[in-house]
Amino acid sequence: MWWIYALLSALFAALTAIFAKVGIKGVDTDLATAIRTVVIIVIAWALVFIKGANVGISNLTKQNWTFLILSGCATGLSWICYFKALQLGKVSQVAPVDKLSVALAIVLAAVFLGESISLKTGIAAALIISGTLVLIF
C-alpha cells in the first residue's frame, strides 16, 4: 500500500512543478512560497480535525517537537529554493535535479538512521546522481 501513496506523491509533486511554474510568473518567489504554505496549512489542519488526530498533540514529546520543527524548517527552505530555481530554470531541468533529494535521503538514512543500502538501492541512487549530473552539466 505504501507504494500507492508514494506514486501519488510523485504525481502531485509533478503537478506542483507545473502549477508553480505558471503561478510564479512575475511574482516574488518568497511571496509565492508563503501563499502556497498557507494553503498547505489549511489543508493539513483540516485533515487533522476531520480525522480527529488533534487529540494526539498532547502526546508529542520534546524530541517529536524538535524534529518536526527541524523538518518544517528544512521543508520551508527547500520550497523557497525550489520556487527560485523554477523561476530561473526550466521545469524539465529543475524538477529532476530536485529529485536528487531521493539519493541524498538514501545516503543520509544510512548514515544517520543506520538503514542498510541494498545493491539495488545503491545502483538506483547512483543512477539518480548520474542523471542529475547529466542535467546540470
trRosetta pair geometry for C-beta under 8 A, 3 or more apart (Angstrom, degrees):
i j d omega theta_ij theta_ji phi_ij phi_ji
1 4 5.8 -46 -165 22 49 113
1 5 7.2 41 146 -9 72 101
2 5 5.9 -62 -162 41 40 107
2 6 6.1 40 145 -22 73 109
3 6 5.1 -50 -142 39 38 117
3 7 6.2 41 156 -21 68 101
4 7 5.9 -52 -149 36 29 109
4 8 6.4 29 151 -16 62 107
5 8 5.5 -53 -145 40 33 112
5 9 6.2 42 151 -25 65 103
6 9 5.5 -49 -149 32 31 117
6 10 6.6 33 150 -19 62 102
7 10 5.6 -50 -151 34 35 113
7 11 6.5 37 150 -20 65 103
8 11 5.5 -50 -147 35 35 114
8 12 6.3 29 156 -13 67 106
9 12 6.0 -58 -145 41 29 105
9 13 6.1 32 154 -22 64 108
10 13 5.6 -53 -144 36 29 114
10 14 6.4 33 155 -21 63 103
11 14 5.8 -56 -154 33 29 111
11 15 6.5 26 151 -14 64 106
12 15 5.5 -52 -145 40 36 112
12 16 6.2 50 149 -30 65 100
13 16 5.3 -44 -150 26 33 120
13 17 6.9 36 152 -20 61 97
13 95 7.7 134 142 -152 94 106
14 17 5.9 -51 -158 28 34 111
14 18 6.8 27 149 -12 65 105
14 95 6.9 64 -118 -163 62 148
15 18 5.7 -57 -149 40 38 109
15 19 5.9 31 158 -14 72 110
16 19 6.1 -59 -140 44 25 105
16 20 5.7 24 162 -20 64 115
17 20 5.9 -58 -140 39 22 110
17 21 6.3 27 160 -25 61 106
17 86 6.7 -166 -149 -109 73 127
17 91 4.9 120 155 -149 112 108
17 94 7.0 168 -143 90 117 106
17 95 4.4 -2 -108 -85 162 122
17 98 8.0 -171 -89 32 121 149
18 21 6.0 -53 -150 28 26 111
18 22 6.9 16 156 -7 60 106
18 91 6.4 58 -86 -144 54 161
19 22 6.1 -65 -157 42 31 105
19 23 5.8 23 153 -17 69 119
20 23 5.5 -63 -136 45 30 110
20 24 5.8 19 170 -17 70 112
20 32 7.2 103 -151 160 87 132
20 36 7.5 4 -103 -82 103 146
20 82 7.8 3 142 130 166 103
20 83 6.2 -118 -178 -112 128 81
20 86 5.5 18 118 134 114 171
21 24 6.7 -57 -137 35 19 101
21 25 7.7 43 153 -48 51 89
21 86 5.3 -125 -88 179 74 114
21 91 5.0 -60 -59 -63 150 116
22 25 6.3 -36 -171 -11 35 114
23 27 7.1 -39 145 29 65 146
23 32 6.3 131 123 -143 103 119
24 27 5.1 -117 -152 58 49 104
24 29 5.9 26 -151 -101 131 74
24 32 4.7 -10 -103 -88 91 168
24 83 5.9 164 -93 -167 152 97
24 86 6.3 102 39 101 149 114
24 87 5.2 -98 129 -83 133 97
27 31 5.9 -117 171 78 96 116
27 32 5.0 103 116 -59 125 107
28 31 4.2 79 74 7 100 110
28 32 6.9 -171 91 -10 51 85
29 32 5.3 -50 -145 37 38 116
29 33 6.2 43 153 -22 67 102
29 80 6.9 108 129 -158 107 59
29 83 4.0 155 -164 122 107 112
29 84 4.7 163 89 -74 170 64
29 86 7.8 145 -121 57 123 93
29 87 5.3 -109 -71 -20 120 142
30 33 5.6 -49 -147 34 33 113
30 34 6.4 36 152 -21 63 103
30 80 6.4 19 -103 -133 73 101
30 83 7.9 165 -62 84 31 139
31 34 5.7 -53 -150 34 32 113
31 35 6.5 32 153 -18 65 103
32 35 5.8 -53 -150 35 31 110
32 36 6.3 30 153 -16 65 108
32 83 5.5 171 87 -159 122 146
33 36 5.7 -56 -147 40 31 112
33 37 6.1 36 153 -25 65 107
33 76 7.5 96 165 -159 127 71
33 79 5.0 129 -138 129 112 110
33 80 5.2 -4 -83 -89 170 63
33 83 5.3 -133 -62 1 97 153
34 37 5.5 -53 -147 33 30 116
34 38 6.7 33 154 -21 63 100
35 38 5.9 -52 -155 30 32 111
35 39 6.8 31 149 -16 63 104
36 39 5.7 -56 -156 35 35 113
36 40 6.4 33 150 -19 68 107
36 79 7.0 -157 87 -173 134 137
37 40 5.6 -54 -147 37 34 112
37 41 6.3 38 153 -23 66 103
37 76 7.3 29 -101 -113 136 91
37 79 7.3 136 -68 104 98 164
38 41 5.6 -50 -147 32 32 114
38 42 6.5 32 154 -18 64 103
39 42 5.9 -56 -153 35 30 110
39 43 6.4 24 153 -13 65 108
40 43 5.8 -58 -146 41 32 109
40 44 5.9 30 158 -20 68 111
41 44 5.9 -57 -141 39 26 109
41 45 6.2 16 164 -9 64 111
42 45 6.4 -62 -144 42 23 102
42 46 6.2 27 156 -23 61 111
43 46 5.7 -57 -147 34 27 114
43 47 6.5 27 156 -18 63 105
44 47 5.9 -57 -155 35 30 110
44 48 6.5 32 149 -22 64 105
45 48 5.3 -47 -146 33 39 117
45 49 6.4 31 158 -13 68 104
46 49 6.2 -61 -149 41 29 104
46 50 6.1 30 154 -21 66 111
47 50 5.7 -54 -139 38 30 112
47 51 6.1 17 164 -7 65 112
47 53 7.7 4 127 24 74 129
48 51 6.4 -70 -149 46 21 100
48 53 4.7 -97 -150 66 67 105
48 54 5.2 90 149 -62 104 82
49 52 7.4 34 -171 -76 32 33
49 53 7.9 -82 -52 42 21 74
49 54 5.7 20 -91 -28 61 129
52 55 6.3 0 164 -1 80 110
53 56 5.6 -37 -178 19 67 118
54 57 5.9 -17 -172 -15 56 115
55 58 7.3 -44 175 19 50 103
56 59 5.2 -57 -165 35 64 116
56 60 7.3 84 142 -45 77 82
57 60 6.0 -29 -166 -7 44 115
60 64 4.2 -130 -163 91 85 141
60 65 5.7 100 143 -53 121 84
60 68 7.7 -45 -154 5 134 145
61 64 4.6 109 49 1 69 100
61 65 7.1 -134 97 -1 41 86
62 65 5.7 -54 -150 39 33 112
62 66 6.1 36 152 -23 66 107
63 66 5.6 -52 -142 35 31 113
63 67 6.2 13 166 -4 66 110
64 67 6.6 -72 -149 45 21 96
64 68 5.9 16 161 -15 64 116
65 68 6.0 -61 -140 41 24 107
65 69 6.1 23 161 -18 63 110
66 69 6.1 -64 -154 37 22 108
66 70 6.4 20 152 -15 63 109
67 70 5.3 -46 -140 39 38 114
67 71 6.1 44 155 -23 65 103
68 71 5.5 -50 -146 36 31 115
68 72 6.4 37 151 -21 63 103
69 72 5.5 -51 -149 34 33 114
69 73 6.5 35 151 -20 64 102
70 73 5.6 -51 -149 34 34 112
70 74 6.4 32 152 -17 65 105
71 74 5.7 -54 -147 38 32 110
71 75 6.2 35 152 -21 65 106
72 75 5.6 -52 -145 35 31 114
72 76 6.3 33 156 -20 64 105
73 76 5.8 -54 -149 36 29 111
73 77 6.4 25 156 -14 64 107
74 77 5.9 -57 -147 40 30 108
74 78 6.1 35 153 -23 64 108
75 78 5.5 -56 -149 35 29 115
75 79 6.4 28 156 -18 65 105
76 79 5.9 -55 -148 35 30 109
76 80 6.4 30 155 -19 64 106
77 80 5.7 -51 -146 35 33 113
77 81 6.4 28 157 -13 65 107
78 81 6.0 -62 -150 42 27 106
78 82 5.9 29 154 -23 66 112
78 101 7.7 43 -137 -93 133 145
79 82 5.4 -54 -140 37 30 114
79 83 6.2 28 162 -18 66 104
80 83 6.3 -55 -149 35 25 106
80 84 6.6 21 154 -14 60 109
81 84 5.8 -59 -149 39 31 110
81 85 6.1 33 154 -20 67 108
82 85 5.7 -56 -148 38 29 111
82 86 6.3 30 153 -20 65 106
82 94 7.2 115 -158 167 68 117
82 98 5.9 52 -117 -112 104 135
83 86 5.5 -51 -146 36 33 113
83 87 6.4 35 154 -22 64 104
84 87 5.7 -52 -150 33 32 112
84 88 6.4 15 156 -6 64 112
85 88 6.0 -68 -147 46 29 101
85 89 5.5 -23 172 26 70 117
85 94 4.6 145 134 -134 108 119
85 97 7.6 -128 177 78 148 125
85 98 7.4 162 84 -66 152 104
86 89 6.7 -74 -117 59 20 78
86 91 6.6 29 -136 -89 92 71
86 94 5.2 -179 -85 108 60 169
89 93 5.1 -97 165 77 123 118
89 94 4.6 140 87 -55 121 105
90 93 4.6 78 66 12 91 101
90 94 6.6 -179 83 -6 41 91
91 94 5.9 -59 -126 45 29 103
91 95 5.5 25 178 -18 69 115
92 95 7.1 -29 -110 34 15 106
92 96 7.4 8 172 -4 44 112
93 96 6.7 -71 -157 41 25 101
93 97 6.3 16 158 -13 65 115
93 135 5.5 158 -143 -180 77 111
94 97 6.0 -67 -149 41 28 107
94 98 6.1 34 155 -26 67 108
95 98 5.6 -52 -148 31 30 117
95 99 6.8 32 153 -23 61 103
96 99 5.5 -53 -156 28 38 115
96 131 6.7 -96 171 136 124 112
96 132 6.8 -169 136 -98 90 66
96 135 5.6 170 92 -69 125 165
97 100 5.8 -14 -177 -15 50 112
97 132 5.4 103 -122 -143 63 92
97 135 5.7 -142 -64 99 93 137
97 136 6.4 97 -107 -65 125 93
98 101 6.4 -14 162 -7 58 111
99 102 5.4 0 175 -4 76 112
99 128 6.7 -115 124 -156 95 115
99 132 7.7 -153 75 -81 76 107
100 103 5.7 -49 -166 38 57 108
100 104 6.1 57 138 -19 77 106
100 128 6.4 151 -117 148 51 104
100 129 6.8 78 -136 -101 94 57
100 132 4.5 56 -82 -99 111 155
101 104 5.4 -57 -142 44 35 114
101 105 5.9 43 155 -28 68 104
102 105 5.8 -53 -149 32 26 112
102 106 6.8 29 150 -21 60 102
102 125 7.5 -152 119 -111 84 72
102 128 5.6 -121 78 -145 112 165
103 106 5.6 -49 -153 29 35 115
103 107 6.6 30 152 -13 65 104
103 124 8.0 -161 -94 118 85 72
103 125 4.1 122 -132 -155 87 81
103 126 7.8 137 -132 -48 128 22
103 128 4.2 -170 -49 85 117 128
103 129 5.1 169 177 -53 171 87
103 132 7.7 -114 20 -10 141 138
104 107 5.8 -57 -150 40 34 108
104 108 6.0 27 156 -14 69 111
105 108 5.8 -57 -137 45 29 107
105 109 5.9 35 159 -25 65 107
106 109 5.9 -55 -147 33 24 111
106 110 6.7 23 153 -17 59 105
106 117 6.3 83 169 -111 103 113
106 121 6.1 180 -147 166 132 108
106 122 8.0 173 152 -92 138 45
106 124 7.9 159 -75 87 163 100
106 125 4.7 -119 68 -89 154 132
107 110 5.8 -57 -155 34 32 111
107 111 6.3 22 153 -13 67 110
107 117 7.9 11 -94 -74 47 144
107 125 6.9 133 -45 -167 87 149
108 111 5.6 -56 -140 42 34 108
108 112 5.6 -5 174 14 72 115
108 113 7.8 58 131 2 65 98
109 112 6.9 -64 -120 55 19 84
109 113 4.8 -34 -161 40 61 124
109 115 4.2 -13 143 34 101 134
110 113 7.4 -16 -51 56 9 79
110 114 7.3 21 -163 -144 38 11
110 115 5.4 -86 -84 71 50 75
110 116 7.0 65 -119 -124 93 16
110 117 5.1 -26 -83 -34 136 108
117 121 5.0 -132 -161 92 72 119
117 122 5.0 92 148 -65 114 91
117 125 7.4 -39 -154 1 129 144
118 121 4.6 93 51 10 79 102
118 122 6.8 -141 93 -6 39 88
119 122 5.6 -56 -146 38 29 113
119 123 6.3 30 155 -19 65 105
120 123 5.9 -55 -149 35 28 109
120 124 6.4 28 153 -19 63 107
121 124 5.6 -53 -147 36 33 113
121 125 6.3 34 154 -19 66 105
122 125 5.8 -53 -147 36 30 111
122 126 6.3 31 153 -19 64 107
123 126 5.6 -55 -148 37 32 113
123 127 6.4 33 153 -20 65 105
124 127 5.7 -55 -149 35 31 111
124 128 6.5 33 152 -20 64 103
125 128 5.7 -52 -150 33 33 112
125 129 6.4 32 152 -17 65 105
126 129 5.7 -54 -148 38 32 111
126 130 6.2 35 152 -21 65 106
127 130 5.5 -51 -143 37 32 113
127 131 6.2 33 156 -19 65 106
128 131 5.8 -55 -148 37 28 111
128 132 6.4 32 152 -22 63 106
129 132 5.6 -53 -150 33 30 114
129 133 6.5 30 153 -18 64 105
130 133 5.8 -57 -152 36 31 110
130 134 6.5 33 151 -21 65 104
131 134 5.5 -51 -149 33 34 114
131 135 6.5 33 153 -17 65 104
132 135 5.8 -57 -153 36 32 111
132 136 6.3 25 154 -16 67 109
133 136 5.8 -56 -142 39 32 108
133 137 6.0 -11 173 20 69 109
134 137 7.0 -75 -133 58 19 78
